[in-house]
Amino acid sequence: MERVGESHVKHIEGCIGEMRLKGRSGIAWALYVTAVGRRVVIVRVFVKKTEKMPRREIDLALSRAKSVQ
């Protein structure tokens, strides 16, 4: 298995992690949680327009993460 570096994946808050994705439309961010075993569940994907992660995106991901775990 290949490991992904800090420039693409990092911890945000609590159980939430962030993945940076590149596509035709530009750069998007996916907020995820790790579930039982090696499963990763994406709880929110959006295009981030600023350097700082918007609080509302983190709060939404945290509330969705509760239903996963």
Biopython code that builds the backbone (N, CA, C, O; Angstrom):
import numpy as np
from Bio.PDB.StructureBuilder import StructureBuilder

atoms = [
    (1, "MET", "N", (0.845, -1.183, 0.000)),
    (1, "MET", "CA", (0.000, 0.000, 0.000)),
    (1, "MET", "C", (0.888, 1.244, 0.000)),
    (1, "MET", "O", (1.891, 1.305, 0.712)),
    (2, "GLU", "N", (0.519, 2.202, -0.782)),
    (2, "GLU", "CA", (1.274, 3.440, -0.883)),
    (2, "GLU", "C", (0.783, 4.442, 0.157)),
    (2, "GLU", "O", (-0.421, 4.567, 0.382)),
    (3, "ARG", "N", (1.700, 5.146, 0.783)),
    (3, "ARG", "CA", (1.326, 6.162, 1.774)),
    (3, "ARG", "C", (1.177, 7.525, 1.094)),
    (3, "ARG", "O", (1.904, 7.849, 0.156)),
    (4, "VAL", "N", (0.233, 8.306, 1.581)),
    (4, "VAL", "CA", (-0.021, 9.634, 1.038)),
    (4, "VAL", "C", (0.569, 10.651, 1.993)),
    (4, "VAL", "O", (0.400, 10.532, 3.206)),
    (5, "GLY", "N", (1.261, 11.651, 1.463)),
    (5, "GLY", "CA", (1.967, 12.625, 2.288)),
    (5, "GLY", "C", (1.103, 13.745, 2.825)),
    (5, "GLY", "O", (-0.063, 13.890, 2.459)),
    (6, "GLU", "N", (1.704, 14.537, 3.706)),
    (6, "GLU", "CA", (1.039, 15.650, 4.389)),
    (6, "GLU", "C", (0.470, 16.683, 3.416)),
    (6, "GLU", "O", (-0.516, 17.344, 3.742)),
    (7, "SER", "N", (1.053, 16.835, 2.257)),
    (7, "SER", "CA", (0.522, 17.845, 1.331)),
    (7, "SER", "C", (-0.848, 17.457, 0.774)),
    (7, "SER", "O", (-1.560, 18.313, 0.248)),
    (8, "HIS", "N", (-1.230, 16.184, 0.880)),
    (8, "HIS", "CA", (-2.509, 15.734, 0.353)),
    (8, "HIS", "C", (-3.505, 15.326, 1.438)),
    (8, "HIS", "O", (-4.714, 15.410, 1.221)),
    (9, "VAL", "N", (-3.027, 14.892, 2.586)),
    (9, "VAL", "CA", (-3.887, 14.408, 3.665)),
    (9, "VAL", "C", (-3.387, 14.956, 4.988)),
    (9, "VAL", "O", (-2.187, 14.941, 5.259)),
    (10, "LYS", "N", (-4.318, 15.447, 5.821)),
    (10, "LYS", "CA", (-3.926, 15.880, 7.163)),
    (10, "LYS", "C", (-5.117, 15.844, 8.106)),
    (10, "LYS", "O", (-6.268, 15.815, 7.672)),
    (11, "HIS", "N", (-4.827, 15.846, 9.396)),
    (11, "HIS", "CA", (-5.847, 15.837, 10.437)),
    (11, "HIS", "C", (-6.408, 17.247, 10.583)),
    (11, "HIS", "O", (-5.655, 18.221, 10.548)),
    (12, "ILE", "N", (-7.720, 17.364, 10.746)),
    (12, "ILE", "CA", (-8.354, 18.674, 10.925)),
    (12, "ILE", "C", (-8.770, 18.883, 12.378)),
    (12, "ILE", "O", (-8.266, 19.780, 13.054)),
    (13, "GLU", "N", (-9.691, 18.051, 12.849)),
    (13, "GLU", "CA", (-10.218, 18.212, 14.212)),
    (13, "GLU", "C", (-10.963, 16.949, 14.609)),
    (13, "GLU", "O", (-11.667, 16.354, 13.793)),
    (14, "GLY", "N", (-10.807, 16.540, 15.866)),
    (14, "GLY", "CA", (-11.512, 15.348, 16.337)),
    (14, "GLY", "C", (-11.195, 14.153, 15.460)),
    (14, "GLY", "O", (-10.030, 13.794, 15.289)),
    (15, "CYS", "N", (-12.215, 13.541, 14.908)),
    (15, "CYS", "CA", (-12.030, 12.364, 14.054)),
    (15, "CYS", "C", (-11.974, 12.729, 12.569)),
    (15, "CYS", "O", (-11.928, 11.839, 11.720)),
    (16, "ILE", "N", (-11.978, 14.012, 12.248)),
    (16, "ILE", "CA", (-12.049, 14.479, 10.859)),
    (16, "ILE", "C", (-10.659, 14.672, 10.261)),
    (16, "ILE", "O", (-9.777, 15.282, 10.866)),
    (17, "GLY", "N", (-10.494, 14.135, 9.058)),
    (17, "GLY", "CA", (-9.275, 14.350, 8.286)),
    (17, "GLY", "C", (-9.633, 15.048, 6.985)),
    (17, "GLY", "O", (-10.801, 15.105, 6.600)),
    (18, "GLU", "N", (-8.624, 15.578, 6.314)),
    (18, "GLU", "CA", (-8.831, 16.327, 5.074)),
    (18, "GLU", "C", (-7.982, 15.719, 3.968)),
    (18, "GLU", "O", (-6.807, 15.416, 4.176)),
    (19, "MET", "N", (-8.573, 15.542, 2.792)),
    (19, "MET", "CA", (-7.852, 15.102, 1.599)),
    (19, "MET", "C", (-7.956, 16.198, 0.559)),
    (19, "MET", "O", (-9.030, 16.761, 0.343)),
    (20, "ARG", "N", (-6.850, 16.499, -0.079)),
    (20, "ARG", "CA", (-6.844, 17.489, -1.154)),
    (20, "ARG", "C", (-6.879, 16.743, -2.478)),
    (20, "ARG", "O", (-6.061, 15.853, -2.713)),
    (21, "LEU", "N", (-7.824, 17.102, -3.344)),
    (21, "LEU", "CA", (-8.039, 16.413, -4.610)),
    (21, "LEU", "C", (-7.933, 17.391, -5.773)),
    (21, "LEU", "O", (-8.408, 18.522, -5.676)),
    (22, "LYS", "N", (-7.321, 16.971, -6.861)),
    (22, "LYS", "CA", (-7.232, 17.798, -8.061)),
    (22, "LYS", "C", (-8.104, 17.192, -9.149)),
    (22, "LYS", "O", (-8.109, 15.980, -9.361)),
    (23, "GLY", "N", (-8.838, 18.056, -9.831)),
    (23, "GLY", "CA", (-9.687, 17.613, -10.927)),
    (23, "GLY", "C", (-9.722, 18.654, -12.024)),
    (23, "GLY", "O", (-8.999, 19.649, -11.967)),
    (24, "ARG", "N", (-10.551, 18.433, -13.010)),
    (24, "ARG", "CA", (-10.662, 19.386, -14.126)),
    (24, "ARG", "C", (-11.143, 20.755, -13.668)),
    (24, "ARG", "O", (-10.775, 21.773, -14.254)),
    (25, "SER", "N", (-11.968, 20.781, -12.620)),
    (25, "SER", "CA", (-12.541, 22.044, -12.139)),
    (25, "SER", "C", (-11.626, 22.778, -11.178)),
    (25, "SER", "O", (-11.950, 23.883, -10.743)),
    (26, "GLY", "N", (-10.495, 22.190, -10.840)),
    (26, "GLY", "CA", (-9.588, 22.825, -9.887)),
    (26, "GLY", "C", (-9.335, 21.912, -8.699)),
    (26, "GLY", "O", (-9.363, 20.688, -8.828)),
    (27, "ILE", "N", (-9.089, 22.513, -7.544)),
    (27, "ILE", "CA", (-8.780, 21.751, -6.339)),
    (27, "ILE", "C", (-10.004, 21.703, -5.431)),
    (27, "ILE", "O", (-10.653, 22.718, -5.183)),
    (28, "ALA", "N", (-10.304, 20.504, -4.943)),
    (28, "ALA", "CA", (-11.416, 20.307, -4.010)),
    (28, "ALA", "C", (-10.875, 19.655, -2.751)),
    (28, "ALA", "O", (-9.792, 19.070, -2.766)),
    (29, "TRP", "N", (-11.616, 19.751, -1.673)),
    (29, "TRP", "CA", (-11.246, 19.133, -0.408)),
    (29, "TRP", "C", (-12.330, 18.157, -0.010)),
    (29, "TRP", "O", (-13.520, 18.434, -0.158)),
    (30, "ALA", "N", (-11.910, 17.016, 0.493)),
    (30, "ALA", "CA", (-12.838, 16.014, 1.009)),
    (30, "ALA", "C", (-12.545, 15.845, 2.494)),
    (30, "ALA", "O", (-11.399, 15.621, 2.884)),
    (31, "LEU", "N", (-13.562, 15.949, 3.305)),
    (31, "LEU", "CA", (-13.430, 15.696, 4.738)),
    (31, "LEU", "C", (-13.885, 14.270, 4.986)),
    (31, "LEU", "O", (-14.930, 13.853, 4.486)),
    (32, "TYR", "N", (-13.109, 13.522, 5.755)),
    (32, "TYR", "CA", (-13.382, 12.099, 5.926)),
    (32, "TYR", "C", (-13.198, 11.654, 7.367)),
    (32, "TYR", "O", (-12.593, 12.354, 8.179)),
    (33, "VAL", "N", (-13.730, 10.483, 7.667)),
    (33, "VAL", "CA", (-13.496, 9.814, 8.953)),
    (33, "VAL", "C", (-13.068, 8.382, 8.641)),
    (33, "VAL", "O", (-13.440, 7.814, 7.614)),
    (34, "THR", "N", (-12.284, 7.816, 9.547)),
    (34, "THR", "CA", (-11.956, 6.401, 9.407)),
    (34, "THR", "C", (-12.958, 5.628, 10.240)),
    (34, "THR", "O", (-13.261, 5.999, 11.374)),
    (35, "ALA", "N", (-13.460, 4.571, 9.677)),
    (35, "ALA", "CA", (-14.463, 3.749, 10.359)),
    (35, "ALA", "C", (-13.811, 2.420, 10.727)),
    (35, "ALA", "O", (-12.585, 2.304, 10.709)),
    (36, "VAL", "N", (-14.601, 1.443, 11.053)),
    (36, "VAL", "CA", (-14.109, 0.135, 11.485)),
    (36, "VAL", "C", (-13.155, -0.448, 10.441)),
    (36, "VAL", "O", (-13.417, -0.382, 9.240)),
    (37, "GLY", "N", (-12.063, -1.009, 10.911)),
    (37, "GLY", "CA", (-11.086, -1.613, 10.009)),
    (37, "GLY", "C", (-10.347, -0.560, 9.215)),
    (37, "GLY", "O", (-9.908, 0.451, 9.763)),
    (38, "ARG", "N", (-10.211, -0.798, 7.926)),
    (38, "ARG", "CA", (-9.466, 0.120, 7.057)),
    (38, "ARG", "C", (-10.400, 0.944, 6.184)),
    (38, "ARG", "O", (-9.984, 1.450, 5.141)),
    (39, "ARG", "N", (-11.627, 1.082, 6.585)),
    (39, "ARG", "CA", (-12.632, 1.798, 5.799)),
    (39, "ARG", "C", (-12.534, 3.301, 6.046)),
    (39, "ARG", "O", (-12.389, 3.743, 7.186)),
    (40, "VAL", "N", (-12.614, 4.072, 4.980)),
    (40, "VAL", "CA", (-12.631, 5.531, 5.050)),
    (40, "VAL", "C", (-13.962, 5.991, 4.473)),
    (40, "VAL", "O", (-14.365, 5.546, 3.398)),
    (41, "VAL", "N", (-14.646, 6.888, 5.191)),
    (41, "VAL", "CA", (-15.944, 7.395, 4.742)),
    (41, "VAL", "C", (-15.821, 8.897, 4.504)),
    (41, "VAL", "O", (-15.477, 9.652, 5.413)),
    (42, "ILE", "N", (-16.106, 9.322, 3.278)),
    (42, "ILE", "CA", (-16.096, 10.748, 2.925)),
    (42, "ILE", "C", (-17.409, 11.341, 3.415)),
    (42, "ILE", "O", (-18.482, 10.869, 3.041)),
    (43, "VAL", "N", (-17.328, 12.378, 4.255)),
    (43, "VAL", "CA", (-18.542, 12.977, 4.801)),
    (43, "VAL", "C", (-18.861, 14.340, 4.191)),
    (43, "VAL", "O", (-19.968, 14.850, 4.369)),
    (44, "ARG", "N", (-17.899, 14.938, 3.470)),
    (44, "ARG", "CA", (-18.148, 16.243, 2.854)),
    (44, "ARG", "C", (-17.090, 16.508, 1.794)),
    (44, "ARG", "O", (-15.905, 16.272, 2.031)),
    (45, "VAL", "N", (-17.503, 16.997, 0.629)),
    (45, "VAL", "CA", (-16.589, 17.414, -0.432)),
    (45, "VAL", "C", (-17.004, 18.804, -0.875)),
    (45, "VAL", "O", (-18.191, 19.070, -1.063)),
    (46, "PHE", "N", (-16.029, 19.697, -1.044)),
    (46, "PHE", "CA", (-16.328, 21.069, -1.459)),
    (46, "PHE", "C", (-15.088, 21.714, -2.049)),
    (46, "PHE", "O", (-13.981, 21.199, -1.892)),
    (47, "VAL", "N", (-15.269, 22.836, -2.725)),
    (47, "VAL", "CA", (-14.164, 23.637, -3.238)),
    (47, "VAL", "C", (-13.893, 24.725, -2.212)),
    (47, "VAL", "O", (-14.775, 25.518, -1.881)),
    (48, "LYS", "N", (-12.672, 24.755, -1.715)),
    (48, "LYS", "CA", (-12.296, 25.729, -0.682)),
    (48, "LYS", "C", (-11.716, 26.953, -1.372)),
    (48, "LYS", "O", (-10.779, 26.839, -2.162)),
    (49, "LYS", "N", (-12.265, 28.111, -1.079)),
    (49, "LYS", "CA", (-11.857, 29.346, -1.739)),
    (49, "LYS", "C", (-10.831, 30.144, -0.936)),
    (49, "LYS", "O", (-10.215, 31.068, -1.467)),
    (50, "THR", "N", (-10.643, 29.797, 0.338)),
    (50, "THR", "CA", (-9.705, 30.528, 1.188)),
    (50, "THR", "C", (-8.680, 29.559, 1.777)),
    (50, "THR", "O", (-8.853, 28.345, 1.678)),
    (51, "GLU", "N", (-7.634, 30.074, 2.379)),
    (51, "GLU", "CA", (-6.618, 29.250, 3.020)),
    (51, "GLU", "C", (-7.164, 28.524, 4.244)),
    (51, "GLU", "O", (-6.860, 27.351, 4.465)),
    (52, "LYS", "N", (-7.967, 29.220, 5.033)),
    (52, "LYS", "CA", (-8.494, 28.655, 6.273)),
    (52, "LYS", "C", (-9.721, 27.788, 5.989)),
    (52, "LYS", "O", (-10.572, 28.141, 5.173)),
    (53, "MET", "N", (-9.795, 26.649, 6.679)),
    (53, "MET", "CA", (-10.939, 25.751, 6.541)),
    (53, "MET", "C", (-12.171, 26.424, 7.163)),
    (53, "MET", "O", (-12.125, 26.805, 8.332)),
    (54, "PRO", "N", (-13.268, 26.581, 6.411)),
    (54, "PRO", "CA", (-14.472, 27.205, 6.972)),
    (54, "PRO", "C", (-15.056, 26.386, 8.133)),
    (54, "PRO", "O", (-15.201, 25.168, 8.031)),
    (55, "ARG", "N", (-15.384, 27.060, 9.218)),
    (55, "ARG", "CA", (-15.914, 26.403, 10.414)),
    (55, "ARG", "C", (-17.193, 25.624, 10.107)),
    (55, "ARG", "O", (-17.399, 24.536, 10.646)),
    (56, "ARG", "N", (-18.047, 26.170, 9.250)),
    (56, "ARG", "CA", (-19.317, 25.495, 8.940)),
    (56, "ARG", "C", (-19.075, 24.156, 8.259)),
    (56, "ARG", "O", (-19.855, 23.224, 8.452)),
    (57, "GLU", "N", (-18.011, 24.038, 7.466)),
    (57, "GLU", "CA", (-17.679, 22.770, 6.812)),
    (57, "GLU", "C", (-17.225, 21.732, 7.843)),
    (57, "GLU", "O", (-17.599, 20.563, 7.758)),
    (58, "ILE", "N", (-16.424, 22.161, 8.806)),
    (58, "ILE", "CA", (-15.963, 21.265, 9.870)),
    (58, "ILE", "C", (-17.138, 20.806, 10.709)),
    (58, "ILE", "O", (-17.250, 19.620, 11.019)),
    (59, "ASP", "N", (-18.017, 21.726, 11.083)),
    (59, "ASP", "CA", (-19.185, 21.385, 11.901)),
    (59, "ASP", "C", (-20.103, 20.399, 11.177)),
    (59, "ASP", "O", (-20.606, 19.454, 11.784)),
    (60, "LEU", "N", (-20.318, 20.620, 9.885)),
    (60, "LEU", "CA", (-21.155, 19.713, 9.102)),
    (60, "LEU", "C", (-20.518, 18.320, 9.034)),
    (60, "LEU", "O", (-21.212, 17.314, 9.178)),
    (61, "ALA", "N", (-19.220, 18.261, 8.819)),
    (61, "ALA", "CA", (-18.515, 16.974, 8.762)),
    (61, "ALA", "C", (-18.576, 16.259, 10.095)),
    (61, "ALA", "O", (-18.775, 15.045, 10.132)),
    (62, "LEU", "N", (-18.407, 16.985, 11.192)),
    (62, "LEU", "CA", (-18.486, 16.376, 12.523)),
    (62, "LEU", "C", (-19.871, 15.802, 12.801)),
    (62, "LEU", "O", (-19.994, 14.720, 13.375)),
    (63, "SER", "N", (-20.904, 16.520, 12.399)),
    (63, "SER", "CA", (-22.266, 16.002, 12.645)),
    (63, "SER", "C", (-22.543, 14.776, 11.775)),
    (63, "SER", "O", (-23.215, 13.849, 12.228)),
    (64, "ARG", "N", (-22.046, 14.750, 10.552)),
    (64, "ARG", "CA", (-22.222, 13.578, 9.695)),
    (64, "ARG", "C", (-21.387, 12.399, 10.191)),
    (64, "ARG", "O", (-21.794, 11.246, 10.053)),
    (65, "ALA", "N", (-20.229, 12.686, 10.763)),
    (65, "ALA", "CA", (-19.343, 11.629, 11.277)),
    (65, "ALA", "C", (-19.995, 10.857, 12.423)),
    (65, "ALA", "O", (-19.719, 9.670, 12.598)),
    (66, "LYS", "N", (-20.846, 11.505, 13.197)),
    (66, "LYS", "CA", (-21.523, 10.834, 14.302)),
    (66, "LYS", "C", (-22.371, 9.666, 13.816)),
    (66, "LYS", "O", (-22.481, 8.653, 14.507)),
    (67, "SER", "N", (-22.964, 9.792, 12.653)),
    (67, "SER", "CA", (-23.812, 8.711, 12.135)),
    (67, "SER", "C", (-22.986, 7.562, 11.545)),
    (67, "SER", "O", (-23.502, 6.460, 11.358)),
    (68, "VAL", "N", (-21.720, 7.814, 11.256)),
    (68, "VAL", "CA", (-20.854, 6.789, 10.681)),
    (68, "VAL", "C", (-20.263, 5.898, 11.771)),
    (68, "VAL", "O", (-20.167, 4.682, 11.599)),
    (69, "GLN", "N", (-19.875, 6.493, 12.872)),
    (69, "GLN", "CA", (-19.141, 5.752, 13.898)),
    (69, "GLN", "C", (-20.001, 5.103, 14.920)),
    (69, "GLN", "O", (-19.492, 4.452, 15.832)),
]
sb = StructureBuilder()
sb.init_structure("model")
sb.init_model(0)
sb.init_chain("A")
sb.init_seg("    ")
for serial, (resi, resn, name, xyz) in enumerate(atoms, 1):
    if name == "N":
        sb.init_residue(resn, " ", resi, " ")
    sb.init_atom(name, np.array(xyz, "f"), 0.0, 1.0, " ", f" {name:<3s}", serial, name[0])
structure = sb.get_structure()
